[in-house]
Amino acid sequence: MAVFTEVEFGEADALVQRLGLGPLRELRGIEGGIENTNYFATTETGEFVLTLFERLSAAQLPYYLCLMKHLAERGLPVPEPVPDPDIAPPSGHPLTIPAQAPCELLLQVAGKPAALVQRLSGRSELAPGAAHCTELGAMLARMHLAARDFPRIQPNLRGLAWWNETVPVVLPCIDEAQAALLRAELAYQNHVAGSSAYAALPRGPVHADMFRDNVMFATGAEAGTAPRLTGVFDFYFAGTDTWLFDLAVCLNDWAIDLPTGRHDAGRAEALLAAYETVRPLNAAERALLPAMLRAAALRFWISRLWDFHLPREASMLKPHDPAHFERVLRERAAHPHAMAPALEPIAA
């Protein structure tokens, strides 16, 4: 969440008033992230997040916005987009709606496609314990099941095809040892993706970026004695992919020692056990989890290399250090059975 496009207060005020949210009281740029322009927008009726999309096209965006609305309508704590009252929702089954049809959830601000969503309560927990991972695991599984009947399909735009396109671009920016690892891991993931076991993995809409800073927990008196997850946001890397990949992304952030990239068994077991309480993994998923942990580390190593070495101009932009996910990938490759203690008792 950086600021690539400056938004004038008057333009934002006109937008929120047209959406029936009352006059704008405050507009503040959000620091962090590297994809879109984000602002906190406070009006007389509440608090919202205004997002301007810098890379995603207007044709791609209805998938993300409709997925958020779909999940919110099923009781999941995700930010629901505010519809444009001047655009009538399209009629008919979503799969029959032309891609170019107007979407009532898609806005335009400063010449960019945009969305305004409700701001979630709580705050991110950047040093989670096992109890936070338990909340996260159960929420992830509920989200996967709630999205099973979501009718739109859009590939994970940061999936294998993007890895194959982007690796040649970043190879000149790294040393030979890193390049050798990147080439070898990409070849391995292409091999896994071509297997019959991979083709049989359960799949559907996934968040694909559910890091610690994209999840909120209750604070203060509302928190009580145990962590309570109050929201998940930033769905703009979502897509149709394997649920196992989504789980691996979470394990690679929530159950990792950040300084070393090493596996944290206690947090991993808590996250996985909670997930399986809602949706048990099948045998193929247990077998391929080590490969998907490597895949998830590779995906974010590639994207961080790309953002770090080929940055875009933006105010408040702070690219993430790509070395972190290089360490995670090396650890996952060196210790493929790290998750075995968590998986074997469940499988028995």
N, C-alpha and C positions, 0 to 999 in steps of 0.2 A: 504494500500500500504506500506508494510514493505519490508525488504530485508532478505529473508530466504536463498537464494542461491546467492553466490557471483559470478559475471560475470567478467571475465578477459577482459580488454580493447581490446586486440588483437582478442579475439573470437568475440566480438561485432563488431569490425571493419571489420573483414572478412565477417560477416553476411550482414551488410548494403552495402558493396561493391558488394557482390553477388546479392543483391536485386536491384542493379543499382542506389543506392542513394549517391554514392560517398564516400570518406574517412570519417571516424568518427573523429569528432573534440573534442567531450566531452561526457562522460558517467557519470551520476550522480544518485545515489540512491535516491528514493523518500521516505520521511518519512510520516507515517500515514497509516491507514488501517491495516487489520489484516489477509488478505486472501492470497495474491499473492506477488511475488517479482516484483518490478517496478523500472525502470530506465528512466530518461530523456536521450535521445540520440540525439545529434546534429551532423548533417552531413553537407557537403558543399551544399546540396540541400534543407535542411529544418530541422525542429524539429519534433521528434517522441517520442513515449512512447513504451518502450520495456517491455513486461509483461511475466514473467515465472509463470506458473500455478502450485501451490503447492498441491492443493487438487483435482481439476477437472482433469478428464482423457482425453486422446486424443480422445476417442469416444464421449465424451460429448461436447467438445469444438466447433465443427463445427456449432452447433446450435447458439451459441453466436456470433461467428465471421460472420456467414452468415446473421444473423439478423442485425448486425451493417452495413454490406455491403448493405443489402436490404433497410434499412432506409436511408443511405447516398445517394443511387441512387435515392431516392424519395425526395431529397432536404432537408432532416432534418439534423441539425447540430450535427452529431455524428461522432466519429473518425472512418474513413474507414481503415480497415486492408490492409496492403501491401501484395500482393500475391507473392508467391515463383515462379520465372520464370522457375524453373526446374520441376515444377509439373503442369501438364495440368489440367484445371478445369474438373470435372467429367461431362459426358454428360448424357442427359435424365432428367426426372422429379426428383426433389430432394427427393420426397417420395419413389422413386424406387432405389435410390442410396444406396448401402450397407453401414452400419455404419463404416465398416473398410476401405472404399475407401479413398485413399489419398485426403486430402483437401489442396488446394493451398494457403489457408489463414493461415494454421497451420504450424508453424516453430518448430525447436528444438534448444535449447540453454542450454549449461551446463548439458546435459542429461535430460532436462525438456521440456515438450511441452510449446510453446511460441507463441507470436504474436507481431508484430510491427504495431502500428497504428499512424496515423497523430496526432500531438499534437494540441489541440484546442487553439484558441485565447481567451483572456479575463482572468478573475479571478473569483473565487467563492465569493459569498456575504454571509458571515456568520451571518449577522444581517439584514435579509431581511425585507423590508416594504411591504405594500399592492401592490405597483406597481411591485415589483419583483414576488410576488405571482400570480399576473395577468399574467405575462409572462410565468411563470411555468405552470399554469393551462391550458392555451391554448396550450402550447407545448406538455404537457402530452396527451391531447385529440387528437391532430394531430398525435402523435406517435401511439396511439392505432388504429386509423383509417388507418394509413399508413401500419400497420403490419397485417391488416386483411387478406391479401392474401399471407402472408408468409407461405410457405407450410410445413416447418418442425415443428414437435411437440416434446416438451420435458417438462415433469412436472417441476413445481417449486421445485427445490431440497431442498429448505428450507421451504417447505410448511407443511401441517398438519402431513404427515407421519413422517417427520423429527422431528417435535415437540414431537410426541408420543414416538419416539425413544430416544430423548435427555433429556427429563424431568427426567426420572429415573436416568440418569447419574449425573445431577446437583443437585438433591434433597439433597444428603448428604452434600452439600457445603453451604447450606443456613439454616436460623433459621426456627422454626416451623411456625411462622406467615407467612413468605414468602412461605414456602412449601404449606401451606393451600391455599394461594391465587393462587399459580401456579397450584395445582391440580384442584381447583374449576374452574379456567379459562380454563384449557385444556379440562375439561369435558364439559363446556359450548360450546367451539368451536367445539368439536366433534359432539355435538347435532345440532349446526347450520349447519355444513357441511353435515349432513345427512338429512336436510330438503328439501322439494320440491322447496321452494323459492330460496334456495341457488343453487340448480341444474339448475334453470332457469336463473341465472345471466349471462349476456353477458361476454364472455371471449376470450382470445387470448394471443399473446405474451405480457408480461409485463416486465418493467425494474426491479421492486421490491426492488430498493435500491436508489431511486432518492432523496437523502439527499442534503442538502445545499452544501456540499463539492464535489458533483458530477455534479454540474451545473455551467456553466461559463457565465459571463456577460461582455459586452464591457466595456472598461476602457478608461480614458483619453478623447481625442478629439473625438474618435469614439463613445463614450457613448451618447453624445448629452444631452438633458435635461431630458430624461426618461430612465429607465433601458431597456436594450436590451439584451435578452438571445442569447448567441453566441454558446453554445454547451452543450451537455449532454454526460457523459462518464461513464465508469465502468459498463458495461452490464453483468458482470460475475455472477450476481445473477438472471439474467433474466430467464423466463420460461413461460410456458402456464398456466395461472391462470385467475381469474376474474379481469376485469378492475377496479372493485370497490375496490379490495384489493390494487391495485397499487395506486389508488387515496387516500386511507386511509393512506398508507405509507407516501405519500407526506404531507397530512394534519397533521400527527403526528410529522413531523419535521418542516415544513415551517410555520405552524400555531399554534405553541406551545411556551409558555414561558419557555425557557430552565431551569432556576433555579428551577421552581416549577412544571413543567410538565403540567401547566394549559392551557386550550383552549384559543386562541387569536381570538376573534370573527371577528375583522376587517380583518385580514390576511386570515382567513378561508373563509369568504364570498367573498373576492376578488378572491381567488384561485378557489373556486367552481363555481362562476359566469363565470369566464373566461373559465373553462373547459366546462361548459354547453353551452356556446356560440358556441362551436365547436361540442360537442356531448352531447346532453341533457340526463340526467339520466332518466331511466324508473321508474315506481312506485315501483317495487321490489327492485331496487337499493337504492331508497330513504329510504325504510323501513329497509333495512339491513345495511345501512351505520353505525349506532352506533355499531353493532356487528363487522363489519369489522375494525372499528377504534380500538376496543379492540383486534381483531385478529392481527392487524399490530403491536400494542404495545407488545403483547405477543411474537410474532415472534422474535422481537429484544431484548426483555428481556432475552429470552432463549439463543439466540446466544451470547449475551454479558456475561451472566453467564458462558457459556461454554468456551468462549475465556479467561475470567478473571481467572477462577478457574482451567482451564486445558490448560494453555498456551503452545505454541510451541516456541522453541528457534529461535530467529531471531535478527539480528542487526536492530536498529531503530524501534523495535516493542513497541507500546504503546496501550495496550488493553483499550477499552472504559469502562467507569464506568457503570456497569449494573443497578445501583440504579436509573439512569435517566428514563429508560423505565419501571421500577417498579412504579415510580411516575406517569408516563403517563398512565399506565394501571389502576391504582387506580382512577385517575381523570376521565378517560373515563367510567369506570364502575359506578362511583358515579354520573356522570352527563351525562346520555345517551341521553338527548335531547339538548345538547349544540349546535348541528348543526341545530336545528329546524328553527331558524330565517333565516338561509341561504336557507333552502330547501323549506319552505312553500310558499314564494312569487313566486318561480319558478314553484311550482306545481299548484298554483292557476290559 
